[in-house]
Amino acid sequence: MKAIIIDDERLARVELRRLLTPHKKIKIVGEAKNVDDAIKKIEELKPDLIFLDIQMPGKNGFELLESLDTVPTVIFTTAYDEYALKAFEYNALDYLLKPIDPNRLEETIDKVILRNQEVMSSELSNILKEDDQIFVKDGERCWFVKLSSIRLFESEGNYVRLYFDNNKPLILRTLNYLDERLDSKTFFRANRKHILNLKWILNIEPWLNGGLLVKLKGDHKIEVSRRQAIKFKEKLSL
């Protein structure tokens, strides 16, 4: 798995790289010392995993995640424990306190490998087409829903809210997971929080900073980020 270390302290990056040496399944493909540098490296190298410090000069680690459309698996590395709860709201796989204990790091790497294996072997690993149906359960209510009827997927931490008809149940999946499973011919990752059904688009207009504003049938208005807008235009030949 390709990984990037993001930390403003050079010695911390060197030490983490040393600790990761025995873990041959993790390949460090790059380092970054701040958020701007990290965004460029993530776009260029497309890592599967990032080791992310929280407190850095300028923008912090949480702001980095908010700026990404697709977030790799995240392991926070920090000297402060007060951010732990917030870290898991951002769907972090783990939270390591500095100085990092080698045994604790090994446990984390085992989690990374297990998650990767689960995704690869999952019965849902095949691409889900618009004509496929899925079973959805939210509390006491259940639905058997055709994917073509779902107009929008919206991230809420480790959950995703589905919008179809007048229903909006929550399912225990991440948006990244669904992004890998859903057919890209029908479903498009508009930004960090939304995947939309292209066939539910009502109209499109230019938006801030080179982005787009998409209105769906059902009155949802979704911003397509500047980076995703380029892909969006190519897909729809605008």
VOFITOR-622631 format. One record per residue (C-alpha): residue number from 1; x, y, z. Coordinates in steps of 0.5 Angstrom, whole numbers, padded with zeros to 4 digits, always signed. Example, Ala and Ser with C-alpha at 12.3 -4.5 7.8 and 13.67 -1.06 7.14 Angstrom:
<sites>
{1 {+0025 -0009 +0016}} {2 {+0027 -0002 +0014}} 
</sites>
This chain:
<sites>
{1 {+0000 +0000 +0000}} {2 {+0003 +0007 -0002}} {3 {+0003 +0012 +0004}} {4 {+0005 +0019 +0005}} {5 {+0008 +0022 +0012}} {6 {+0005 +0029 +0013}} {7 {+0008 +0033 +0019}} {8 {+0012 +0039 +0020}} {9 {+0017 +0036 +0024}} {10 {+0023 +0033 +0020}} {11 {+0025 +0029 +0026}} {12 {+0018 +0026 +0027}} {13 {+0018 +0024 +0019}} {14 {+0025 +0021 +0020}} {15 {+0023 +0017 +0026}} {16 {+0016 +0015 +0023}} {17 {+0020 +0012 +0017}} {18 {+0025 +0009 +0021}} {19 {+0019 +0005 +0025}} {20 {+0015 +0003 +0019}} {21 {+0022 +0000 +0016}} {22 {+0020 -0007 +0018}} {23 {+0013 -0007 +0015}} {24 {+0014 -0009 +0008}} {25 {+0007 -0008 +0006}} {26 {+0007 +0000 +0007}} {27 {+0011 +0003 +0002}} {28 {+0013 +0011 +0004}} {29 {+0012 +0014 -0003}} {30 {+0013 +0021 -0001}} {31 {+0013 +0026 +0005}} {32 {+0010 +0033 +0006}} {33 {+0011 +0039 +0011}} {34 {+0005 +0043 +0011}} {35 {-0002 +0042 +0008}} {36 {-0001 +0046 +0002}} {37 {+0005 +0041 +0000}} {38 {+0001 +0035 +0002}} {39 {-0005 +0037 -0002}} {40 {+0000 +0037 -0008}} {41 {+0003 +0030 -0006}} {42 {-0004 +0027 -0005}} {43 {-0006 +0029 -0012}} {44 {+0000 +0027 -0015}} {45 {+0002 +0020 -0012}} {46 {-0005 +0018 -0010}} {47 {-0003 +0014 -0004}} {48 {-0008 +0009 +0000}} {49 {-0006 +0011 +0007}} {50 {-0003 +0018 +0010}} {51 {+0000 +0019 +0017}} {52 {-0002 +0026 +0019}} {53 {+0000 +0030 +0024}} {54 {-0006 +0035 +0027}} {55 {-0002 +0041 +0029}} {56 {+0002 +0044 +0023}} {57 {+0004 +0052 +0022}} {58 {-0002 +0055 +0018}} {59 {-0008 +0050 +0016}} {60 {-0008 +0044 +0021}} {61 {-0009 +0036 +0019}} {62 {-0017 +0037 +0020}} {63 {-0017 +0043 +0015}} {64 {-0013 +0038 +0010}} {65 {-0018 +0033 +0010}} {66 {-0024 +0038 +0009}} {67 {-0020 +0040 +0003}} {68 {-0020 +0033 -0001}} {69 {-0025 +0031 -0005}} {70 {-0023 +0023 -0004}} {71 {-0019 +0022 +0003}} {72 {-0015 +0016 +0003}} {73 {-0014 +0012 +0010}} {74 {-0012 +0016 +0015}} {75 {-0008 +0015 +0021}} {76 {-0007 +0021 +0026}} {77 {+0000 +0022 +0029}} {78 {+0000 +0027 +0034}} {79 {+0003 +0029 +0041}} {80 {-0004 +0031 +0044}} {81 {-0010 +0027 +0046}} {82 {-0015 +0032 +0046}} {83 {-0017 +0031 +0039}} {84 {-0018 +0024 +0039}} {85 {-0026 +0024 +0039}} {86 {-0026 +0029 +0033}} {87 {-0021 +0025 +0029}} {88 {-0026 +0019 +0029}} {89 {-0031 +0024 +0027}} {90 {-0027 +0025 +0020}} {91 {-0027 +0017 +0020}} {92 {-0019 +0016 +0022}} {93 {-0017 +0009 +0022}} {94 {-0013 +0010 +0028}} {95 {-0010 +0015 +0033}} {96 {-0003 +0015 +0035}} {97 {+0001 +0019 +0040}} {98 {+0008 +0021 +0040}} {99 {+0013 +0019 +0041}} {100 {+0010 +0013 +0037}} {101 {+0011 +0006 +0041}} {102 {+0013 +0001 +0036}} {103 {+0008 -0005 +0038}} {104 {+0002 +0000 +0038}} {105 {+0004 +0002 +0031}} {106 {+0004 -0005 +0029}} {107 {-0003 -0006 +0032}} {108 {-0005 +0000 +0027}} {109 {-0001 -0003 +0021}} {110 {-0005 -0010 +0022}} {111 {-0012 -0006 +0022}} {112 {-0010 -0002 +0016}} {113 {-0008 -0009 +0012}} {114 {-0014 -0012 +0015}} {115 {-0019 -0007 +0012}} {116 {-0015 -0007 +0006}} {117 {-0017 -0015 +0005}} {118 {-0024 -0014 +0007}} {119 {-0025 -0009 +0002}} {120 {-0022 -0013 -0003}} {121 {-0026 -0019 -0001}} {122 {-0032 -0016 +0000}} {123 {-0038 -0019 -0003}} {124 {-0040 -0012 -0005}} {125 {-0033 -0011 -0009}} {126 {-0036 -0012 -0015}} {127 {-0039 -0005 -0018}} {128 {-0046 -0004 -0017}} {129 {-0050 -0002 -0023}} {130 {-0056 +0003 -0023}} {131 {-0061 -0003 -0024}} {132 {-0058 -0007 -0018}} {133 {-0062 -0007 -0012}} {134 {-0059 -0006 -0005}} {135 {-0062 -0007 +0002}} {136 {-0063 -0001 +0007}} {137 {-0064 -0001 +0014}} {138 {-0065 +0005 +0019}} {139 {-0067 +0003 +0026}} {140 {-0074 -0001 +0025}} {141 {-0075 +0001 +0018}} {142 {-0073 -0003 +0012}} {143 {-0072 -0002 +0004}} {144 {-0070 -0005 -0002}} {145 {-0068 +0000 -0006}} {146 {-0066 +0000 -0014}} {147 {-0060 +0005 -0014}} {148 {-0063 +0009 -0020}} {149 {-0068 +0012 -0015}} {150 {-0062 +0014 -0010}} {151 {-0061 +0021 -0013}} {152 {-0056 +0023 -0007}} {153 {-0051 +0020 -0002}} {154 {-0049 +0025 +0003}} {155 {-0043 +0023 +0008}} {156 {-0044 +0024 +0016}} {157 {-0038 +0022 +0019}} {158 {-0038 +0014 +0019}} {159 {-0045 +0014 +0016}} {160 {-0048 +0016 +0009}} {161 {-0055 +0019 +0008}} {162 {-0059 +0016 +0002}} {163 {-0064 +0021 -0001}} {164 {-0069 +0017 -0005}} {165 {-0077 +0019 -0006}} {166 {-0078 +0022 +0001}} {167 {-0074 +0018 +0005}} {168 {-0067 +0019 +0008}} {169 {-0064 +0014 +0012}} {170 {-0057 +0013 +0014}} {171 {-0053 +0007 +0013}} {172 {-0046 +0005 +0016}} {173 {-0042 +0006 +0011}} {174 {-0037 +0011 +0009}} {175 {-0037 +0015 +0002}} {176 {-0030 +0013 +0000}} {177 {-0033 +0006 +0001}} {178 {-0039 +0007 -0004}} {179 {-0035 +0011 -0009}} {180 {-0031 +0005 -0010}} {181 {-0037 +0001 -0011}} {182 {-0041 +0005 -0015}} {183 {-0041 +0005 -0022}} {184 {-0038 +0012 -0025}} {185 {-0042 +0012 -0031}} {186 {-0048 +0014 -0027}} {187 {-0045 +0016 -0020}} {188 {-0040 +0022 -0019}} {189 {-0036 +0024 -0013}} {190 {-0038 +0032 -0013}} {191 {-0034 +0034 -0007}} {192 {-0032 +0031 +0000}} {193 {-0039 +0030 +0002}} {194 {-0043 +0028 -0004}} {195 {-0044 +0023 -0009}} {196 {-0049 +0025 -0014}} {197 {-0053 +0021 -0019}} {198 {-0052 +0024 -0026}} {199 {-0059 +0022 -0028}} {200 {-0062 +0026 -0023}} {201 {-0059 +0033 -0025}} {202 {-0064 +0038 -0027}} {203 {-0059 +0044 -0029}} {204 {-0052 +0046 -0028}} {205 {-0049 +0053 -0027}} {206 {-0042 +0056 -0026}} {207 {-0040 +0057 -0019}} {208 {-0035 +0060 -0014}} {209 {-0027 +0059 -0015}} {210 {-0028 +0055 -0022}} {211 {-0033 +0050 -0019}} {212 {-0040 +0048 -0021}} {213 {-0047 +0048 -0018}} {214 {-0051 +0043 -0019}} {215 {-0059 +0042 -0018}} {216 {-0062 +0036 -0017}} {217 {-0069 +0034 -0018}} {218 {-0072 +0034 -0011}} {219 {-0069 +0041 -0010}} {220 {-0062 +0039 -0008}} {221 {-0056 +0044 -0010}} {222 {-0050 +0041 -0009}} {223 {-0043 +0044 -0011}} {224 {-0038 +0041 -0015}} {225 {-0031 +0043 -0013}} {226 {-0026 +0046 -0017}} {227 {-0022 +0040 -0018}} {228 {-0028 +0035 -0019}} {229 {-0031 +0040 -0024}} {230 {-0026 +0039 -0029}} {231 {-0027 +0031 -0029}} {232 {-0035 +0033 -0029}} {233 {-0034 +0037 -0035}} {234 {-0030 +0032 -0039}} {235 {-0035 +0026 -0037}} {236 {-0041 +0030 -0039}} {237 {-0037 +0033 -0045}} {238 {-0039 +0041 -0043}} 
</sites>
